[in-house]
Amino acid sequence: SELVRAAIEYKIDIIAIQEHRMYHKDITIKYLDLYHGWTFITASAWKNSMNSTIGGVVITQSKS
């Protein structure tokens, strides 16, 4: 929510984040509708041989 508030304040429509390290066990790409028409699209990170989570990419976009 803090990221969306800042994007609205600075009139930013698309935000890309890399290396977020969020792991989705059963799905590769996850969509989440945020408030004010924003969408959070995340590609899952993966587990390495030591079971550490690495990688992952997020695109956050406004409805416009």
DRENROTI-890176 format. One record per residue (C-alpha): x, y, z. Coordinates in nm, 2 decimals, decimal comma, padded with zeros to 4 digits, always signed. Layout:
      px      py      pz
       X       Y       Z
...
This chain:
      px      py      pz
  +00,00  +00,00  +00,00
  +00,29  +00,24  +00,07
  +00,43  +00,17  -00,28
  +00,09  +00,25  -00,44
  +00,05  +00,57  -00,24
  +00,39  +00,69  -00,35
  +00,32  +00,61  -00,71
  -00,01  +00,80  -00,71
  +00,16  +01,10  -00,54
  +00,44  +01,11  -00,80
  +00,21  +01,01  -01,10
  +00,39  +00,69  -01,18
  +00,18  +00,42  -01,36
  +00,42  +00,12  -01,38
  +00,67  +00,00  -01,12
  +00,91  -00,29  -01,18
  +01,08  -00,47  -00,89
  +01,35  -00,74  -00,92
  +01,49  -00,99  -00,67
  +01,18  -00,97  -00,45
  +01,23  -01,33  -00,32
  +00,86  -01,41  -00,28
  +00,81  -01,78  -00,35
  +00,48  -01,92  -00,48
  +00,47  -02,29  -00,42
  +00,19  -02,39  -00,66
  +00,18  -02,11  -00,92
  +00,44  -01,93  -01,13
  +00,26  -01,60  -01,19
  +00,03  -01,44  -00,93
  -00,21  -01,15  -00,98
  -00,34  -00,94  -00,69
  -00,58  -00,65  -00,73
  -00,48  -00,36  -00,50
  -00,68  -00,05  -00,42
  -00,74  +00,25  -00,65
  -00,73  +00,01  -00,95
  -00,37  -00,10  -00,92
  -00,26  -00,46  -01,01
  +00,04  -00,64  -00,86
  +00,18  -00,91  -01,09
  +00,45  -01,13  -00,95
  +00,66  -01,40  -01,10
  +00,77  -01,65  -00,84
  +01,13  -01,67  -00,71
  +01,28  -02,01  -00,69
  +01,46  -02,23  -00,43
  +01,83  -02,30  -00,48
  +02,01  -02,62  -00,36
  +02,03  -02,47  +00,00
  +01,65  -02,40  +00,00
  +01,72  -02,03  -00,01
  +01,47  -01,82  -00,21
  +01,63  -01,62  -00,49
  +01,51  -01,42  -00,79
  +01,15  -01,31  -00,87
  +01,01  -01,01  -01,05
  +00,71  -00,79  -00,99
  +00,52  -00,54  -01,21
  +00,28  -00,31  -01,04
  +00,06  -00,11  -01,27
  -00,22  +00,14  -01,25
  -00,55  +00,10  -01,43
  -00,45  +00,37  -01,68
